Each structure stands twice: as C-alpha cells, then as structure tokens.
Amino acid sequence: MNVADKTRNEAIREVVIPVLARIAGISEAEISDDQDLIRDISMDSLAVLEVAVDLEAYYEIKIDDEDLDDIYTVGDILAYIEERMRKDEQQ
C-alpha cells in the first residue's frame, strides 16, 4: 500500500467508523476491520441499509443491492468505498 492509498484508507475510515458506531450504538473504539456487521456488531439488515444510505449520501455514490449483499465486515465496507473512489477517479 503506497502513501496515497494509506491516506485514502485513513480518510475513508474517519467517515465510515463514526457512521457504524452511531447506527450500531457502540463506541468507535469497539469497531475493528474484521468484525462481521451482523454477528459481531449486532446490526440487523435495516441498520446495514442505513449505513449504506448514509455512505451513499456522503460519497455521492450508489451502492447496488448486489454489492451490498457482498458486504459482511467493516473491512468490506472500507474496501468497497476505496474501490469506488478509485474507479471514480479513473473516469
């Protein structure tokens, strides 16, 4: 991971982690990349959808239902947003 990717990842984390914490009703310190949204953070499908809507609004993107079905962990969210930002920059 180069410096630009690390900086991008940190910037994404600074947005995503507070959103997850607020919606899940837990502290940011309790959230790690390998946690499963449903099993470990105790989010239900509606809460996951709320996270997606918040991130769509913040990043001005559309997270397709098919893509959302493949997001299971905090790390999956971070990777998805990073990949979307990278693709948008290439266009």
Secondary structure, 3 states (H helix, E strand, C coil): CCHHHHHHHHHHHHHHHHHHHHHHCCCHHHCCCCCECCCCCCCCHHHHHHHHHHHHHHHCCCCCHHHHCCCCEHHHHHHHHHHHHHHHHHC
